Amino acid sequence: MYSSILLALPALALAAPAVEKRLDNGLGKTPALGWNSWNVGGCQFANADTALKTAKLFVSLGLKDVGYQYVNIDDCWSTMNRNSSGYLVPDPNKFPKGMKALADEIHSMGLKFGLYGCAGTKTCAGYPGSWGHEVQDAKALASWSVDYWKHDACYMPCNNGQSPQTCWDPNVNPRPRYETFRDALANSGGKIFYSMCEWGRNSVWTWGASVGNSWRMSGDIANNWNSVASIAATAGGIAQYAGPGGFNDLDMMEVGNGALNENEERAHMGLWAIAKSPIILGTDLSKIKTSSLNILKNKVSHPRHQPRPPRQSRRLLPPLGRRRPQNGKLYPYWAGPLSDGVVVGVVAADGAATLSFKFADVPGLGGSGSYSWTELWTGEKGSGTSITTSLGAHDMRVYKVTK
């Protein structure tokens, strides 16, 4: 769902890991673009009115035109109890016409509809989870024409047989429960994107590709720069596991939620896009300011002219004499080759900085010589043998470089 500029192949000559056979459900060939209700307003936004309002804003604000398609309702959409046959029941006060009617209306706008559930006995907000009901729940989703399912990890067995809201015990492996729901979706009769949300436990990136279309690779994002930088730093070291059919999920976007300044929002979007994360918006689109909307619609995440296959860009390791990546620290240089050049991202990770690189040091460009470049946020163009740019704190530039 991204532009050719950011659907970049791996930049470094590192051997790809031995990844198990990727999930082949025909979905997730590129990272998902959409919206989720949770970061906007939690349970208060889990209703049909919000979903329809957001779908209409996708159209009127031009987000649909640049590739955003999934309108997803998160936790709190069901009643607190299953029905007598064991099926989930959409809350009739929140969804008076039912889920199928809502999905049909969203589909009529050329968009897709998603819901949320949990691998444990309860969702994170205490609603019924899918533990022991996977087949029923998957069939219900298919009958409602749901297109996307986020599967969370709350209330799963942990220490001493207890099932707390969250379990971080490294000895507890959530993989079997996610595989169970994968199989249920495969046999449901529907075509449902499977978004795994088990918070990066048990190195999910090493096995997630055989189970889901995306997998959260960290704990929840917080609405501040340190959280954005920390998640992106981790993603830079696991790029080799992402590819068509399954991608590292860096969590929902905080663009438009007020805590990040414009520089930080730009870097947040640029890093998520260059890392091939799903871009799932988490803001009230009816109140979004123009600068934030422009960031969401910039060609950095534009869907047209996609090369195949999309792979995550990696940290651009510098020539001798420059510092190398450190665990937990956001590295300032990222790169990956394109079908017609290379993409290079530079980010002022720690504060205002002047950053530079020589094209001769960028893998995939073919060595020394003069190259043309276009910077995607500003539209600035140029040519030469290197680029030097001065950035304000936490800002980012993304360059498409061609011979």
C-alpha positions as CSV (number, residue, x, y, z in Angstrom):
1,M,0.0,0.0,0.0
2,Y,3.0,2.3,-0.1
3,S,4.8,4.1,-2.9
4,S,7.6,2.6,-4.9
5,I,9.9,4.9,-2.9
6,L,9.2,3.2,0.4
7,L,8.5,-0.3,-0.7
8,A,12.2,-0.9,-0.7
9,L,14.1,-4.1,-0.8
10,P,16.6,-4.9,2.0
11,A,19.6,-2.6,1.8
12,L,22.3,-4.6,3.4
13,A,24.0,-7.7,2.2
14,L,22.8,-9.9,5.1
15,A,21.5,-13.4,4.6
16,A,17.8,-13.7,5.0
17,P,16.7,-15.9,8.0
18,A,15.3,-19.3,7.6
19,V,11.7,-18.2,7.7
20,E,9.0,-20.9,7.8
21,K,6.5,-21.0,4.9
22,R,4.6,-17.7,4.9
23,L,0.9,-17.6,5.5
24,D,-0.7,-17.8,2.0
25,N,-4.2,-16.4,2.4
26,G,-3.9,-14.0,-0.5
27,L,-3.8,-11.0,1.9
28,G,-1.2,-8.7,3.3
29,K,0.9,-8.6,0.1
30,T,1.7,-5.0,1.2
31,P,1.2,-3.5,4.7
32,A,-2.3,-2.6,5.7
33,L,-3.4,1.1,5.7
34,G,-6.4,2.0,7.8
35,W,-7.8,3.4,11.1
36,N,-8.5,1.9,14.6
37,S,-10.8,3.3,17.2
38,W,-8.7,2.6,20.3
39,N,-6.2,5.4,20.4
40,V,-9.0,7.8,19.5
41,G,-11.2,7.2,22.5
42,G,-11.1,3.6,23.7
43,C,-14.4,2.0,24.4
44,Q,-16.3,5.2,23.7
45,F,-15.5,5.0,20.0
46,A,-16.5,1.3,19.6
47,N,-19.8,1.9,17.8
48,A,-21.4,1.9,14.4
49,D,-21.8,5.7,14.2
50,T,-18.0,6.2,14.7
51,A,-17.2,3.6,12.1
52,L,-19.5,5.1,9.5
53,K,-18.3,8.7,10.3
54,T,-14.7,7.6,9.9
55,A,-15.4,5.8,6.6
56,K,-17.1,8.9,5.2
57,L,-14.0,11.0,6.3
58,F,-11.7,8.6,4.5
59,V,-13.5,9.5,1.4
60,S,-14.0,13.3,1.9
61,L,-10.5,13.9,3.3
62,G,-8.9,12.0,0.4
63,L,-7.4,9.2,2.5
64,K,-9.1,6.6,0.5
65,D,-7.6,8.0,-2.7
66,V,-4.1,7.4,-1.2
67,G,-4.7,3.9,-0.1
68,Y,-6.2,3.9,3.4
69,Q,-9.0,1.3,3.4
70,Y,-9.5,-0.5,6.7
71,V,-12.0,1.0,9.2
72,N,-11.4,-1.0,12.4
73,I,-13.4,-1.1,15.6
74,D,-11.2,-2.2,18.6
75,D,-12.3,-3.5,22.0
76,C,-15.7,-3.2,23.7
77,W,-18.0,-3.9,20.7
78,S,-19.7,-7.0,22.0
79,T,-22.0,-7.6,24.9
80,M,-20.4,-8.9,28.1
81,N,-21.7,-12.4,27.6
82,R,-22.0,-14.8,24.6
83,N,-25.4,-16.0,23.6
84,S,-26.8,-19.4,24.6
85,S,-25.1,-21.1,21.6
86,G,-21.7,-19.6,22.5
87,Y,-21.5,-16.9,19.9
88,L,-20.3,-13.4,20.3
89,V,-23.1,-10.8,20.2
90,P,-22.6,-7.3,18.9
91,D,-23.9,-4.8,21.5
92,P,-27.3,-3.8,20.1
93,N,-27.0,-0.3,21.6
94,K,-23.7,0.3,19.8
95,F,-24.6,-1.5,16.6
96,P,-28.4,-1.3,16.2
97,K,-28.4,-2.7,12.7
98,G,-25.9,-5.4,13.5
99,M,-22.4,-6.0,12.1
100,K,-23.3,-7.3,8.7
101,A,-25.3,-4.2,7.8
102,L,-22.4,-2.0,9.0
103,A,-19.8,-4.0,7.0
104,D,-22.1,-3.8,3.9
105,E,-22.4,0.0,4.2
106,I,-18.6,0.5,4.6
107,H,-18.0,-1.9,1.6
108,S,-20.4,0.2,-0.5
109,M,-17.9,3.1,0.0
110,G,-15.1,1.0,-1.5
111,L,-13.6,0.4,2.0
112,K,-13.1,-2.5,4.3
113,F,-14.2,-3.2,7.9
114,G,-12.3,-4.7,10.8
115,L,-12.9,-5.9,14.4
116,Y,-10.9,-6.8,17.5
117,G,-10.7,-9.9,19.7
118,C,-8.4,-11.7,22.1
119,A,-6.6,-15.0,22.3
120,G,-7.4,-15.3,26.0
121,T,-10.6,-15.8,27.9
122,K,-11.4,-12.1,28.0
123,T,-10.4,-9.1,25.9
124,C,-8.2,-6.5,27.5
125,A,-11.3,-4.5,28.6
126,G,-13.0,-7.6,30.0
127,Y,-15.3,-8.6,27.1
128,P,-15.5,-12.3,26.0
129,G,-12.3,-13.6,24.5
130,S,-11.9,-16.3,21.9
131,W,-10.2,-19.0,24.1
132,G,-12.1,-22.2,23.2
133,H,-14.4,-20.4,20.8
134,E,-12.0,-19.9,17.9
135,V,-14.1,-21.8,15.3
136,Q,-17.3,-20.1,16.3
137,D,-15.8,-16.6,16.3
138,A,-14.1,-17.0,12.9
139,K,-17.4,-18.2,11.4
140,A,-19.2,-15.2,12.9
141,L,-16.7,-12.9,11.4
142,A,-17.1,-14.4,8.0
143,S,-20.9,-14.3,8.2
144,W,-20.6,-10.5,9.0
145,S,-18.3,-10.0,6.0
146,V,-15.5,-8.7,8.3
147,D,-12.2,-8.1,6.4
148,Y,-9.7,-7.6,9.2
149,W,-9.3,-9.2,12.7
150,K,-6.9,-7.9,15.4
151,H,-6.1,-10.7,17.9
152,D,-4.9,-9.4,21.2
153,A,-3.2,-11.4,24.0
154,C,-4.9,-10.5,27.3
155,Y,-6.1,-13.0,29.9
156,M,-4.0,-15.9,28.7
157,P,-2.7,-18.5,31.2
158,C,0.5,-17.3,32.8
159,N,2.3,-18.2,36.1
160,N,0.8,-21.0,38.3
161,G,-2.2,-21.3,36.1
162,Q,-3.3,-17.8,36.6
163,S,-4.7,-15.6,33.8
164,P,-3.8,-12.0,34.5
165,Q,-4.7,-9.2,32.1
166,T,-1.2,-9.2,30.7
167,C,1.5,-11.9,31.0
168,W,5.2,-11.2,30.1
169,D,6.5,-14.6,31.3
170,P,9.0,-15.6,28.6
171,N,8.3,-19.3,29.4
172,V,4.7,-18.9,28.3
173,N,4.4,-19.3,24.5
174,P,1.3,-17.7,22.9
175,R,2.1,-19.2,19.5
176,P,-0.3,-22.2,19.7
177,R,-3.3,-20.0,20.4
178,Y,-2.5,-17.8,17.5
179,E,-2.1,-20.8,15.2
180,T,-5.5,-22.1,16.4
181,F,-7.2,-18.9,15.3
182,R,-5.2,-18.8,12.0
183,D,-6.7,-22.2,11.2
184,A,-10.2,-21.2,12.3
185,L,-10.0,-18.2,9.9
186,A,-8.7,-20.4,7.1
187,N,-11.8,-22.6,7.4
188,S,-14.3,-19.8,8.1
189,G,-15.3,-19.2,4.5
190,G,-14.1,-15.6,4.7
191,K,-11.1,-13.6,3.5
192,I,-9.9,-12.0,6.7
193,F,-6.6,-10.1,7.3
194,Y,-5.1,-11.6,10.5
195,S,-3.4,-9.0,12.6
196,M,-1.5,-10.6,15.5
197,C,-1.1,-8.5,18.7
198,E,0.9,-10.4,21.2
199,W,3.3,-7.5,21.9
200,G,6.5,-9.0,20.4
201,R,6.6,-12.0,22.8
202,N,8.8,-15.0,22.1
203,S,10.5,-13.2,19.2
204,V,7.3,-13.3,17.2
205,W,9.1,-11.9,14.1
206,T,10.9,-15.3,13.7
207,W,7.7,-17.3,13.4
208,G,4.9,-14.7,12.7
209,A,5.1,-15.0,8.9
210,S,3.7,-18.5,9.0
211,V,0.8,-17.5,11.2
212,G,-0.4,-14.0,10.5
213,N,-0.4,-11.1,8.0
214,S,1.2,-8.8,10.5
215,W,2.6,-9.1,14.1
216,R,3.1,-6.6,16.8
217,M,6.8,-6.5,17.6
218,S,6.7,-4.4,20.8
219,G,4.6,-3.4,23.7
220,D,1.9,-0.7,23.1
221,I,3.0,2.7,21.7
222,A,2.7,5.7,23.9
223,N,1.9,9.2,22.7
224,N,5.5,10.6,23.0
225,W,8.7,10.8,21.0
226,N,10.6,8.4,23.2
227,S,8.1,5.6,22.6
228,V,8.2,6.2,18.8
229,A,12.0,6.2,18.7
230,S,12.3,3.1,20.9
231,I,9.9,1.0,18.7
232,A,11.5,2.1,15.5
233,A,15.0,1.3,16.9
234,T,13.9,-2.3,17.6
235,A,12.3,-2.6,14.2
236,G,15.6,-1.7,12.5
237,G,17.2,-4.8,13.8
238,I,14.5,-7.3,12.6
239,A,13.9,-6.0,9.1
240,Q,14.8,-9.3,7.4
241,Y,11.7,-11.0,8.7
242,A,9.2,-8.8,6.9
243,G,8.0,-9.4,3.4
244,P,4.9,-10.0,1.2
245,G,2.2,-11.6,3.2
246,G,3.5,-10.7,6.6
247,F,5.1,-7.6,8.2
248,N,6.4,-6.3,11.5
249,D,3.7,-4.1,13.1
250,L,5.1,-1.1,14.9
251,D,1.6,-0.4,16.5
252,M,-1.0,2.3,15.8
253,M,-0.1,5.8,14.7
254,E,-0.1,8.8,17.1
255,V,-0.1,11.4,14.3
256,G,-2.8,13.9,15.1
257,N,-3.1,13.2,18.8
258,G,-1.5,16.4,20.0
259,A,1.6,15.3,21.9
260,L,4.1,15.0,19.0
261,N,5.2,18.2,17.2
262,E,5.2,18.4,13.4
263,N,8.8,17.3,13.1
264,E,8.1,14.2,15.3
265,E,4.9,13.4,13.4
266,R,6.8,13.5,10.1
267,A,9.5,11.2,11.5
268,H,6.9,8.9,13.0
269,M,5.2,8.5,9.6
270,G,8.5,8.2,7.8
271,L,9.9,5.6,10.1
272,W,6.8,3.4,10.1
273,A,6.6,3.6,6.3
274,I,10.2,2.9,5.6
275,A,10.0,0.0,8.1
276,K,7.0,-1.4,6.1
277,S,4.8,-1.3,9.2
278,P,1.0,-1.3,8.7
279,I,-0.1,2.3,9.0
280,I,-3.2,2.2,11.2
281,L,-4.3,5.7,12.1
282,G,-5.5,6.4,15.7
283,T,-6.9,9.9,15.7
284,D,-10.2,11.6,15.4
285,L,-10.3,12.5,11.8
286,S,-13.1,15.0,12.2
287,K,-10.7,17.2,14.3
288,I,-7.4,16.6,12.6
289,K,-5.3,19.6,11.8
290,T,-4.2,20.3,8.3
291,S,-0.5,19.7,9.0
292,S,-1.2,16.3,10.4
293,L,-3.5,15.4,7.5
294,N,-0.9,16.4,5.0
295,I,1.6,14.1,6.7
296,L,-0.9,11.2,6.5
297,K,-1.4,11.8,2.8
298,N,2.1,12.5,1.7
299,K,3.7,10.4,-1.0
300,V,5.9,8.8,1.6
301,S,2.9,6.4,2.2
302,H,1.3,6.7,-1.3
303,P,0.1,3.4,-2.7
304,R,0.7,3.9,-6.4
305,H,3.5,2.5,-8.5
306,Q,4.5,-0.2,-6.0
307,P,7.4,-2.5,-6.9
308,R,7.3,-6.1,-6.0
309,P,8.1,-7.5,-3.5
310,P,7.9,-5.0,-0.7
311,R,10.5,-5.5,1.9
312,Q,11.5,-3.5,5.0
313,S,14.4,-1.0,4.7
314,R,17.2,-1.4,7.0
315,R,19.7,0.7,8.9
316,L,22.4,2.0,6.6
317,L,25.6,1.0,8.2
318,P,28.2,3.8,7.9
319,P,31.8,3.6,6.6
320,L,34.5,3.1,9.1
321,G,34.8,5.9,11.6
322,R,31.1,6.6,12.2
323,R,29.2,5.2,15.1
324,R,27.4,1.9,14.6
325,P,23.8,0.9,15.8
326,Q,23.3,0.5,19.5
327,N,20.5,-1.6,21.0
328,G,17.5,0.6,22.0
329,K,18.9,3.7,20.2
330,L,17.2,5.0,17.0
331,Y,19.8,5.0,14.3
332,P,19.9,8.1,12.0
333,Y,20.4,6.4,8.6
334,W,18.1,4.0,6.8
335,A,18.2,2.7,3.3
336,G,16.9,0.1,0.8
337,P,17.0,-0.4,-3.0
338,L,14.1,0.2,-5.3
339,S,13.3,-1.1,-8.8
340,D,14.6,2.3,-10.2
341,G,17.0,3.5,-7.5
342,V,17.4,3.6,-3.7
343,V,15.5,5.2,-0.8
344,V,17.5,6.7,2.0
345,G,15.9,8.1,5.2
346,V,17.8,10.3,7.7
347,V,16.4,11.2,11.1
348,A,17.6,13.6,13.8
349,A,17.0,11.0,16.4
350,D,18.5,12.7,19.5
351,G,18.2,16.4,18.7
352,A,19.0,19.0,16.0
353,A,21.6,17.6,13.7
354,T,23.4,18.0,10.4
355,L,23.4,14.6,8.7
356,S,25.3,13.6,5.5
357,F,26.0,10.6,3.4
358,K,27.9,9.8,0.2
359,F,26.1,8.0,-2.5
360,A,29.1,5.8,-3.0
361,D,28.5,4.4,0.5
362,V,24.8,3.5,-0.2
363,P,24.4,-0.2,-1.1
364,G,22.6,-0.8,-4.4
365,L,23.5,2.5,-6.2
366,G,26.5,1.0,-8.1
367,G,29.4,2.9,-6.6
368,S,30.7,6.4,-7.1
369,G,29.3,8.9,-9.5
370,S,26.7,11.6,-9.7
371,Y,23.1,10.8,-8.8
372,S,19.7,12.6,-8.9
373,W,17.5,12.8,-5.9
374,T,14.1,13.9,-4.7
375,E,13.2,14.6,-1.1
376,L,9.6,13.3,-0.5
377,W,8.4,15.6,2.3
378,T,9.6,18.9,0.7
379,G,9.7,18.0,-2.9
380,E,13.2,19.4,-3.1
381,K,15.3,18.0,-6.0
382,G,19.0,17.9,-6.7
383,S,22.0,15.9,-8.0
384,G,25.6,15.2,-7.0
385,T,27.7,12.7,-5.1
386,S,26.4,13.3,-1.6
387,I,23.6,14.9,0.5
388,T,24.0,17.0,3.6
389,T,20.9,18.2,5.4
390,S,20.4,20.2,8.6
391,L,17.4,19.0,10.6
392,G,15.5,20.2,13.6
393,A,15.2,17.9,16.6
394,H,13.4,14.6,15.7
395,D,12.8,15.6,12.1
396,M,13.2,13.3,9.1
397,R,14.0,13.5,5.4
398,V,13.4,10.7,2.9
399,Y,15.3,10.7,-0.4
400,K,14.6,8.8,-3.6
401,V,18.0,8.5,-5.3
402,T,18.4,7.5,-9.0
403,K,21.4,7.3,-11.4
